[in-house]
Amino acid sequence: MANYLVIVESPAKVKTIKKFLGSNYEVDASGGHVRDLPKSQLGIDVEHDYEPKYITIRGKGDVLAKLRKEVKKADKIYLATDPDREGEAISWHLMKALRLDELKDKNVYRISFNEITKNAVKTSLKSPRALNMSLVDAQQTRRMLDRMVGYTISPLLWAKVKRGLSAGRVQSVTLRMICDREDEINSFIPEEYWNLEANLLLKGNRKPLTAKYYGPKDSNGKVIIRSKEELDQILEALEGCSYVIEEVKKGERVKKAPIPFTTSTLQQEASKVLNFSTQKTMRLAQQLYEGVEINGRGTLGLITYLRTDSTRIADEADASARAFVKASYGEKYEARGEQRSKNSGKIQDAHEAIRPTDITLTPTIVKESLQRDLFRLYQLIWKRFAASRMAPAIYEATSVKIMAGSHIFTTSASRLMFDGFMSVYVESDDGEEKNQTLGSLEKGAVLKLDKLEPSQHFTQPPAHYTEASLVKAMEDQGIGRPSTYAPTITTIIARRYVVKEGKNLYVTELGEVVNRIMKHSFPSIVDLNFTANMESLLDKVADGTVPWKTVVSNFYPDLNEAVKIAESELESVKIADEVSEEVCDLCGRPMVIKYGPHGKFLACPGFPDCKNTKPYLEKIGVPCPKCGKEVVRKKTKKGRLYFGCEANPECDFMSWQKPSTQKCPRCGAYMVEKGSKLLCSDETCGYRTDKTEK
């Protein structure tokens, strides 16, 4: 009979941990949370000191019954849920649901480990502790704040505006970030600029040397050529000039090894390198953490805990990795001194960074045991960690200044002298190193001009968010925590507030509507600083410096008042369905414009007697530049707004920007609206004017 019971969250961990412990230990799983706030009501007694009302989650009765039987058999019970706030809260809920705190004849302990390895599990059993109620309170506070926002604002949006809408404390501010970026892109006015390159011939070199225009001799920095007129003036000044090397600088450039992955940086890198969504990255990382069957070695947890914002590495793991690097790559590849860390004051440093549990389990060893995507993610984590314990890469860098009359051209090159960590890992955002051969250049040498190559360019708007760049922005702004990035992005896509096309995220018409309402009626909920400050308060609850009820009691009254005002305002501005020019094919009534989860559509006002509906085509009063029929607002299958011809598919005209009735006076193409400007739709033309001009 087992004397000891270990309760974990995930059934996947049971097999891994059971292997490390003897027959005296029974290992069982709760399957995550066993208690939660009820779905049918707010579940928080706002009239009586904000006490939460927890109930057993539907379907968990059998799990708890089985655990109660195991508890009766055991002398000691170890609660071994995940080593974070959520895990601490699950242990507390298990304590309450199983009434472990009422047992007089049994010892109940909390244990936690950052990795599921034999050593880590056995070490945790030697140093059990009591529940950390500050961590529990922090999780309870987050859960209650999220519930308050979701259960007070979502019904309001549903009842007063349209079906299918919802709000969330973190999801709504994340949606605002995407909408704000979309506004920046839509209002961006491209600015013209020119690059000028000189192809120069050096005696003894077959390939020409390419140098870029820097500016006049007396310029304080690199000069931007903003127009064709400015370019022509420079070209005129360069006519007949000799190109003489003014300065040659040689030096050594050191490229430091990367730091190990946090949750955020793993999600970003997996998105860029492997094209994984944040949700997929976390699902695969969870499998690697909980345990995978490795041929000849049994079930092993391959990585440390996956939800972390720390870059700290345990001394033992650091020493092991350095020894591995030295043995596998040579002494000169081993890192010297402490590796840098970017931990700041807001980092929760209880965990390590994400790393392999055993550096000697190389990707080559485990490849045959892992499914393709599991292997690719493990390889990424292993290489990043191995590289973080390695010496920096060293480049020989050469920069050259060339004078042409009173104007400066520059060129540079770098040559890899020692690859260091790059023998294992190259970051995705590394640009290709320039390895142009500069030959033996000396000051005073004269170069022969082969040709000057000017090129016209236009500044680009901010890029649309990708999942990777959104996670980085959320982390930088202090929105959410490692455990919430992936679920938040998944939610706003599932709600169809945002669509993903390729890697880019685009706000839908539905998302814009929800964001406008939230900004108008609940400005603090979608305020980035307010949300970031709330995360800081949750951190203070977690470290025991702020009581959880102080946070909740300060939050709810303002939210409740805002909901009451919004109920009044939204009710007073609610308008009747807009009547369209379309006539119902079935009964002859004028059709009205309705709103559904996917945007506008036409419906017969005779519902339910007549249930006829049609797609809604919103005319913008602009003739199609191709066929002369009406241009209408349309959406892609995924919900992104664009402008197309009503005669589609006979006419294939489309534009991402709103077309204008005006034609470009320079080239005759149609114009498009950008903020307060009209721009020629042909970017090579570059003509622009104010909207008010005719």
N, C-alpha and C positions, 0 to 999 in steps of 0.2 A: 504493500500500500504506500502511495506517495505521501510523504510527510509535509511537503512544501508545494504550494501552488503559485505559479507565475502567470499573471494575466497580462496579455499584450493586446494591442488594437487589432492588428491585421492577421487573419488566418495564415497568410503567406509567411509570417515570421515564426509561426509555431514550429514548423519542421526544422527551420534553421537553428532555433534556440534549443529545441529539445535534444538535438544532436550534441550540444555542448554540455548538457547536464545529465546526471545519473538517473537511475530508476527511482530515486527518492523524490524527484521533481515531476510534477504534472504541469504542462504548459497549455493554456487555453486562450482563446481570443474573444474579445467583446464585439468585434466587427465595427469598431468606431464608437461613436456616441451611443449611449443607451437611454439618456434622458435629454429632453429639449423643451423649449417653450412650445405651447400648443399652437397648431396651425390655424385653429378656428377663431382665435382671439389674440389681442395684444400680448397677454400672458405676463404683464407687469402691473403690479398694483400701485398705480400712480397716486392713489389717495392715501396709501399706508406705507410710506417710506420706501417706495419703489422696490418692494420685494418681488422677485421673479417667481412665477408659478411653473415649476417643472413637472412634466409628466413623462411616463415611459413611452419611448418612441414605438409606434405601431410596428409589430413584427419582431420586437426585441424580447417579448415575453419568454419564448422558448430558450433564447440565449441566456437570459438571467436565471431561469429555472435550472439550467444545466450548471451554470456557475455556482449557484447556491449549493447544489449537491457536492461540487468539488470543494467548496469552502468548508462544508461540514467535515470532510475527510482530512483536511489539512491542519497542521499545527501552526504553520506560518504562511502568510499570504503576501506576495510581492506584486505590487502594481507597477508594471513595466511598460507603460504607454510611452508615446514619443516624448523626446526631451525638449518640449517647448510649452508655450502657454496652453495650446489646444490639448496637448497630451496631459498636462497637469490637470486641466479641467475634466478630461475624460476619467482620469483616476479618481477625482473627487466625486464625480457622478456615480462611478462604480461603488465608491465607499458608501454613498447614500443609498443607492438602489439595492445593494446587497446588505445594507446595515452593518457594514464592517466596523464602524465606529462604536457600535453597541456591544460588540463581542468582548466578553471578559476573559475568556479562556484561550484566546488566540492572539498572536502578534501579527499586526498588519504594517507593512513597510512600503515606502515608495523607492523604487530604484530607476535609474535612467542611464542610458549609454548612448554615445555619439556614433557608434558603429556596431554592427551585429557580428562580432567576432568572439571566439572563445575567451580570449583574454579580457575583452571589454565587459562581457556579460558576467564572468566570474568575479572580476574586480568590483563590479557594481553590487554583487551579492554580499561582498565583504564590507561594504560601507553603505548600508541602507539609510534612509533618512525619513523624516516626516514630510507630509504634503506641504508644498510651498503655497500658502493661501494667497499671497500677494500675486503670484502668477495666475492662480484660479480667478481671483477678483478681476485681473486685467482682461482675461478671456470673457468673463461674465459681462464686464462693462462693454467690450466691443460687441458682443452678441446683442446686448440690450439696446445699444445705440443704433445698430443696424436694424433691429426689429422696429424700433420707434420710427425711424425714417421710412422703412418699407411699408409698415402697416398703417401709417397715418397719411402719407402722401400718395401711395399707389391707389388706394380706393378713391381718393379725391380725383385723381387723373382719370380713372376708369369711369367714374360716375358723371363728372362734370364736363369732360372733354370728349373722349372717345374710348372705345374698347381696346384692350390689349396693351395699354400703357402701364409702366411701373417705374419706380424710382428706387435708388439705393444710396447709402451714404458714400461709398467709394465709387460705385459705378457711375453716379450722376456727375461727379467732379471729373472723372476720367472722360466721360462723354463730352463735357465742356472743353477739356483740353483738345480733343479731336476737332470739335466745332471751331474753336478759336484758331487752330492751325488752318482749317479750311477757309476761314474768313481771311487770314493772312494771304493765303494762296490766291483767293479770288480778287483781292484788292491790290495784289502786287503789280507794279508797273515795271516792265523790263527796261533796263537802261543799256544803251549801246556802248560797246567798248571794242577796242582793236588790239590785237597782239601783233608784234613785229619781230620776226626772227631773221637772223643773218646766217647764211650758209657760207662758211669761210674755209679756204684751202690753206693747209699748212704744208710746207715743203717736206717731202718724205712721207706724208700721210696720204693714203689713197682715198679714205673716206673724209668727206667734209666735216668740219666742226660746226655744230649748231649753237649759236649764242642768241640770247633773248635781250630785247631792248629794255634798258633799265631807266634811263632818263638823262636829262642834261647834267653836266658835270657838277653844277651847284645845287642840284636837287637834294632835299633832305631824306628822301626815300624813293621807292619805286614809283614811277609816274604811270598813271592810268591814262591811256589815249582814249578820249571819250567820243570822238567823231572822226569822220572821213577828212574833214577840214584840218583837224589837228594832225592826223596822220600825214596828209600831204605836205604840211609845213615841215615835219620831221624828215620826210623823204627828200624834200628839196634841200634841207640843210646837210643831208648825208651825201649828196651828189659829189663825186670826185674825192671823197675822204679816204684817207689811208686807215687801215684797221691795225692798231698797234697794241700789243699786250702791255698793259699798265702794271698789272700785279698778278702774281701767282702765289696762292697760299695753300700749303699742304698741312694736314693735321690728322689726328686720330679721333674717330667718333665712336663712342661706346653706346651700344644699344642694350639696355637692361632687360633681364629676364622678366616675363610676366608674373603677376601674382596669381595665386590659386583662385579657382572659381568661387564666387558666391552664387546664391540662387539667381540673382539678377544677371550677372555676367554670363552664367551658364545658359540661361534662356536666350540672351542676346547672341552669344556665339553659336549656339545650336541652330538658331534661326538663320544666321548668316551663312554658316558653313554647311549645315545639314538640311536646311529648309524645313526644320521642325517648327510646329506651332508651340507656343508656350505650354499649352495643355499637354501636348504629346511629350515634350521634354520632361515635364514633371511626372507623367505616368511611367515613362521608361526609367527615370531616375529612381522612382519609388520601387520598381522591381529590382533594380541593381542594389538598392539599400536593403531591402527585405530579405533577399537571398535568391540565388540562381544556382541551378544544378550544374556543376563543373565536372567534366569527365575525369574520373579517377580521384576526385577530391570531395565529392558530396556537395551538399548545399552550402553556398558561401555568400555572405553579404559582401558585395564587391566595393561599395563606396560608403563614405560616411554620410551623416544625416543631411538631407537635401534642402532643408529650409533654413537658411542662414544668411546673415549679412556680414559675417566676420571673415577676415582673411588670415586669421591666426592658425598656426599649425602646432600640434603637440610636439614637445621636444623629442619624444621617442620616434615619432613618424618622420620628423625632420632629419634626425640622425640616420635613420634607416634609408631614407631617400638619398642622402648625400653619399652614403656608403655604396649604394647601388650604382649611382652615377659614376663614382670613382672606379668601381670594379668593371662596369660595362663600357664606359666611354674613355676612361683615362683620367689621371689626376688633374690635368689642366682644365677639364670640363666641370669639375666640382666647384660649386659656389663657394666664395670666400666671404666670411662675415655673415651678418644677419641679412635676411631678405627684407626688402621694403614692404610696408603695409600701408594701405590707404584707410585704415579704420579711423573714423571720426567719433565725435561725442555721441552721435545718435546710434552708433552701432551697438547691437546687443551681442556682447562678446562671449556669451555662455558656450557657444558652439565653436567648432573649428570651421575652416573653409571646407568646401567639397573636395575630397581627395579619394584615391583608391585606398582601401583598408590595408592592402599589402602591395607594396611597390614591385615586388618580384613577380606578381601575377600580371605579366605583360600582356598587351593585346594579342600577341602571337600565341601565347599559351591558352587564352580563353576563347579564341576566335571560333573554334569548332563547336564550342558549347553554347554559344549565344546566337540568337536570331539576329538578322542583319542590322536592324535599327538599334537593338540593344548593344551590339558590338560597336557600332559607329559612335554611340554616345559614350560608352565606356572608354573607347580609344581616345576620344576628345578629352575626357576628364583625366585619364592617365597621362597623356602627353603634356597637358597643361601643368599638371602637378610636377611631373619629372622635370620639365623645363624650368619651373620656378625654383628648383634646387640646383640649377646649373649656372655656369659662368656666363657673363654677358658676351654678346657678339661684338667684334671689333672691325671697324671699317677704316680704310685709308681714304680720307676725304680731300678733294682738290677743288678749289674755287679760283676762277680766273676773271679778272676785270680787263675789258678791252675798250680802248678809246677810239672813237671815230669822230675826228674833229673835236667838238665840245660835247659829244654825246657818249654815253656809256652803254656797253653791252656786257652781259655776264653769262658765264656758263659754269657748270660744276659737274663733278662725277664722284662716285664712291666705289671702292673696290673692297670686297669682303676679304679680310685677312684671316679672321678666325671666326668660325661659325657659332661656337659656344652653344647656347640653348637652341639656336635655330637648326641644329642637327636633328632636333626632336620635334620642334613645334614652331609654326609661324602663324601669328595672329591674322585674323581675317581682314582687318582694316589696315594691314601693312600695305603701303603702296609699293610697287615694284621699284627696287633700288636702281638708280641710274648707274650704269656701268660703262658709260661712254668713254672710250679710250682717248685721253687727251694728249698722249704722247709726251715727248720731252719739251714742254713749253717753257720759255724763258722770258723774263721781262725784256721788253724792247723789240721782241720778234715781230716782224710785219706779216700779217695774214692777207691773202688775196680774197677779195669778195667774189663769190660765185654768183649769188643772187640774194635779194631781200624778199622775204615772204610775209606780206601782211595778211591778216585774217580777221574777219568781222565776227563779233560775238555779242550776245545779249545776256545780261544777268538773269539768273534763274530764281524762281520763287522758292520759298522753303519747301522741302520735300514733304510729301504726305507721310504721316506716321506709318511705320511698319510695326509689327508686334515687338520686334527687337528695340526699335527706337522709342516706342511708347513705354516699354518697361524701364528703359534708361531714364526717360523723362519723369516717370512716376517716382523712381528712386531718387532722382535729383531734387524733385519738389517735395519729397517726404510724404507722398500719397500712397497709402497702403504699406504693406510689409511683405517680406519674401513669400509668405503663405498665400497672399491675396492677389498677386499680380496676374497669375494665370486664370484663376476663377473670374476675376473682374473682366478681363478681356473676353473670355468665353461667354460671359453673360451678356455683354453689350452686343456681341455678334448674334447670339441666340435670340435676343429681343428684336433683332433687325434694326437697331439704331445705327449700326455700323455694318458695312459689308467689306469683305476682303477680296480684292481682285489682284491676282499675282501675290506679291508680298505687301502691297499697299492697303491701308485702311481708309475707307471713304465713308463719310457720314451720309445717311439716307435722309430723305424728306421727313420721315417719321422721327429720326433722331434730332433733326433741326427743330421740329415742333416741340418735342419734349424738352430740349435744351432751352428754348425760349421761355417756356412756362416755368422751368426751374429757376432760371436767372431772374425772372420777373417776381415770382411769388416766394421763392426760397433762396435768396442770394447767398446767405451764409453757408447753406448746404453745398453749393457748387463753388464756393470761394476756396481757392487753393491754399491760402494761408490759414484759413479757419480749419480746413481738413488736416493740414500738416500739424497745426498746434494740437488738434485732438489726438493725433498719433503720439505726440510728445507727452500728452497727459496720460495716455494709456501706458506709456513707458514708465511714467512716475508711479502709476498704480502698481505696475509690475515690480518696481523696486521698493515699494512700501512707503513712499513719501507722500502720496496723495490718496485719501480714502475713496473707494470706488463710488460710493453714494454721492459724494460731492460732485463728481463729474456728471453722473446721471441726473441729479437734481438740478444742476445748473443748465443742462442741455434741454430737458423736456419742456419746461414751461415756455421758452421762446419758440420751440418748434410747434407746440400746441397752439400758441397764439397766431403764428404764421399760417397754420392750416385753417384756422377759423376765418382769418382775413381772406385767404385764398378761396375758401368756400363761398364767401360773399362776393368777391370780385369775379371769380370765374362764372358764377351763376348769373351775375348781372351782365356780363359781356357775352354770354352764350347766345348765338344767333341761329335763326332758322336756316335750314338747308338752302344753299344757293341754287337757284333755278338755272339750268343750262339752256342752250339753244337746241339741244338734241330732243327729238320726240321719240317716245317709247314705241317700238315696232309692234308691240302686242296690243296696247290699249289706247295709244294716241296722246297720252298725257305728256307734258313737258318733264323731262327727266331732271333729277336734282343731283347735286354733288355730295357724295358721302365720303367718310374717312374710314378706312379699315387698317389692319395691322401693316399692310403693305403700301399705304398711301391712299390717294383719292381714287374714286370710281364713280360711275354713273349708276343711279338706281331709280326705278319707277317709284313715284310717291304713293302709288296705289297699294304698296305692300301692306298686308300679306295677300290681298286678292291678286295682285300682279307682282311676280318676283323677278321681273326682267332686270338684268344688270348689264353694263357695258364698260369697257376700259375708258378711262377719262383722258381726253386729249386736250390739254390747256393751250389755246392759241395765244401767241404773244404779240400779234399785230404786225408781224414782219413777213414779207413774201419770201418764199424759198429762193435762194440765189441760183439754184439749178433749174427749177421748173416753174416758179412763179406762184405755186400754191402756198398754203399757210404753213409757217413754222410752228411747231408745238413742243411743249415740254414733254420729255419722255424719261423713262428710267430703264437701265439695263436689267437683266434678269435678277441681278443681285441687289438692285435698288439704287444704283448710282445715277444721279440726274444728268441728262444731256439734252440737246436740242436737235430735233429732226424734222423731216418733212411729213406732213399728214398723209401724203400719197405713198409712203413706204409700204410695200417693197419696190413699187415701180420707180420711185425716186430715192436714191441712197444718200441724200444730203444729211450730214450730222456735224455737230460742233459741241465741244465741251463747254465753251463760253457762249453767252447769249449774243446772237447776231443782232446787228443794227440795220435800220433801213438805209443808212448812209453807205456810199461806196467810197473806196479809197481814191482820193484825187491824184495820187501818184501812180498807182498801178491798176486801179479799177476793180480790185478784189473787194469782197464784202468786209465790213468792219465788225469788230466784236467789242462788247463792253467789258472794261476792267476797272472797277472802282469808279472814279470820277472821270476816267479817260475812255476814249475810243481808240482801238488799236487795229491796224491792218491785220487781217487773218493770215496773210502771207508774211511769216516772220522774217524772210529774207529782205522784204521791203522796209520794214521798221517804221513806217509812218504812224504817227499818233497825234491826237488832238483832244481838246476838252469836249466832254459830252454836250455842253451847251452850244458849241460852235456848229453852224450849219454849213 
